[in-house]
Amino acid sequence: MTNTTNKSDIMTCPIHEVDTFDAGFLQDPYPFYARTREEAPVYRHPDSGIVFISTYNLIRYVVSKPRLYSNKFAERMQPDRSSNMLEEEKEIMARGWIVADTMLTADPPEHTRYRKLAMKAFTYRRVSQMTEYVEDLVHDLIDAMPEDGCEFKASFANKLPMYVISDALGVPRSQFSKFESWSNAFVALLSGLADDETRIWAAKNILEFQQYFVEVIEQKRTHPTDDVISDLVHADLASEGDPRKMTYEELLSILQQLLVAGNETTAHTLTAGVKFLLEHPAQLARLKADASLAENTVEEVLRYLSPTNNMWRVATGDDEIAGVKIKSGDLILLRYGSGNRDEAHFSDADKFDIDRQNAKEHLAFGAGIHTCIGAQLARKEMITAFPIIFDRLENLALDSSKGDLVYIPSVLLRGVMNLNVTYIKRPKS
């Protein structure tokens, strides 16, 4: 494989020689994405057989056909994963539950039923009433930050979405450190790049997550409260016309997705938003002068970062896309991050521009029937947070003395691991 830290090699060698799953490549995949959009917008790797799709319109085409391009990719990942699973990893996971395919890795009609139930937590009406609650939480988190500087992701960005989803689920914020570890464990496995030690650590944390939430499920079953877990535990899931309650395997699957989706991508986008705006001071000045720009700013941050940078699909039938034959059973990787930088859809796509008129057409939340169910909640958190952050943290600046920014080593997700900043904290006005 080509040296993935040498950009000149990446841009000149044969496409199939570039290891796009390498941690070095993932630090800045966008130049190569631009190359593939021009040279091979649909590309089948000669060794793995994986089909990569890189342009905005072709990604839209695939997600518009959920029956032809299935989200049940977990069953394709599992055989390879189980055959390579460490013995200790197997022993740990055997003490837990094998979660069901519910939302992300399910297709209609099952996906439709699960999504309908989970969406009750994220209705437009419910989210629109959360402004004051989120404002108070943002101020509380800033109050708790150090006076003159911090690592922003850990001090603020990780906490805001995790506290919001914890409150929605009906579990105590005091368990934040555990929730964060569990979320990180799921993300580590999603990365596709975890080493043996990390896999064992992740397995232990996932088992702990399952055991904790099974206890919570039983508590909510006997003593329901006004929260998402109670709603899910007591919901009727129609199966072939017969109402029934969801199993542990189904409930744990949904809770796992809510915990990770409600936390990781929003935390990365909050962190990236601060980074991008500090790197573009003229645009930051405009946002500080006019908070109404926050909504489109959030959309542009989402487009520019693409926190869900790639996502899998599995072909269920034969097709042809841009002259490339697709065969039933093909594993497909949709490059959302590439689609969001497609010059054919977004003019000056590599430019960060909070005035971009079509910023909201990004693919950061996916598209089609699998659009992220927490999209409106994530928007609410970020639209509320950014004006307050830049109002209360005067002279906010990147702290370059702490070293270079490093992006997480993940095939599916994108975001910096930490963001060190300095500032002068103002009291709440």
Secondary structure by P-SEA (a helix, b strand, c coil): ccccccaaaaacccccccccccccccccaaaaaaaaaccccccccccccbbbbccaaaaaaaaaccccccccccccccaaaaaaccaaaaaaaaacccccccccccccaaaaaaaaaaaccccaaaaaaaaaaaaaaaaaaaaacccccccccccccccaaaaaaaaaacccccaaaaaaaaaaaaaaaacccccaaaaaaaaaaaaaaaaaaaaaaaaaaccccccaaaaaaacccccccbbbbbcaaaaaaaaaaaaaaacaaaaaaaaaaaaaaaacaaaaaaaaacccaaaaaaaaaaaaccccccbbbbbcccccccccccccbbbbbbaaaaaaaccccccccccccccccccccccccccccccccaaaaaaaaaaacaaaaaaaccccccccccccccccccccbbbbccccbbbbbbccc
